[in-house]
Amino acid sequence: MLAITRRTNAEEALWIGDNVRIRLAPGRSPNQVRIIIEAPREVNIVREELLGRADPSDDTESADAV
């Protein structure tokens, strides 16, 4: 596990391996942050609260889940 603190007003990024980039950006309101995940299509990305609700291998559902 990695826990880090980032600046709230600056867009910053983290890399996982060589092909997954996670960017943190200010949200629409002061108490929100946007998490932008850039990864190859073969990397499955599903929010934890949606696990078990939909099949993440179904392209139509996973597009809405991210």
C-alpha positions as CSV (number, residue, x, y, z in Angstrom):
1,M,0.0,0.0,0.0
2,L,1.2,3.5,-0.8
3,A,-0.4,6.5,0.9
4,I,0.7,9.9,-0.3
5,T,-0.4,13.6,0.0
6,R,-0.7,15.7,-3.1
7,R,-1.2,19.4,-3.6
8,T,-4.8,20.4,-4.1
9,N,-4.4,23.0,-6.8
10,A,-1.8,21.3,-9.0
11,E,-2.4,18.5,-11.4
12,E,-0.1,15.7,-10.5
13,A,0.4,12.1,-11.7
14,L,1.4,8.7,-10.5
15,W,2.6,5.7,-12.6
16,I,1.9,2.1,-12.0
17,G,4.3,0.0,-14.0
18,D,5.2,1.3,-17.4
19,N,1.6,1.7,-18.8
20,V,-0.8,2.9,-16.2
21,R,-0.9,6.6,-15.3
22,I,-3.1,8.0,-12.6
23,R,-3.6,11.8,-12.6
24,L,-5.1,13.8,-9.8
25,A,-6.9,17.0,-10.7
26,P,-9.2,19.5,-8.9
27,G,-12.8,18.5,-9.0
28,R,-15.8,20.7,-9.7
29,S,-16.2,21.8,-6.1
30,P,-13.5,22.5,-3.5
31,N,-14.2,19.2,-1.6
32,Q,-13.8,17.0,-4.7
33,V,-10.8,15.6,-6.6
34,R,-10.9,14.0,-10.0
35,I,-9.0,10.7,-10.6
36,I,-8.0,10.2,-14.2
37,I,-6.8,6.7,-15.1
38,E,-4.9,6.2,-18.4
39,A,-4.3,2.5,-19.1
40,P,-4.4,0.2,-22.1
41,R,-7.8,-1.3,-23.0
42,E,-6.7,-4.7,-21.7
43,V,-6.4,-3.4,-18.2
44,N,-9.8,-3.8,-16.4
45,I,-10.8,-0.8,-14.3
46,V,-13.9,-1.0,-12.0
47,R,-14.8,1.1,-9.0
48,E,-14.9,-1.0,-5.9
49,E,-18.6,-0.1,-5.1
50,L,-19.6,-1.5,-8.5
51,L,-17.9,-4.9,-8.1
52,G,-20.6,-7.6,-8.1
53,R,-23.2,-5.4,-9.7
54,A,-22.1,-5.8,-13.3
55,D,-19.8,-8.0,-15.3
56,P,-16.6,-5.9,-15.8
57,S,-15.8,-7.9,-19.0
58,D,-19.0,-6.4,-20.6
59,D,-17.8,-3.4,-22.6
60,T,-21.1,-1.5,-22.3
61,E,-21.2,-1.8,-18.5
62,S,-17.5,-1.2,-17.9
63,A,-17.6,2.1,-19.9
64,D,-20.3,3.4,-17.5
65,A,-18.5,2.0,-14.4
66,V,-15.3,4.0,-14.9
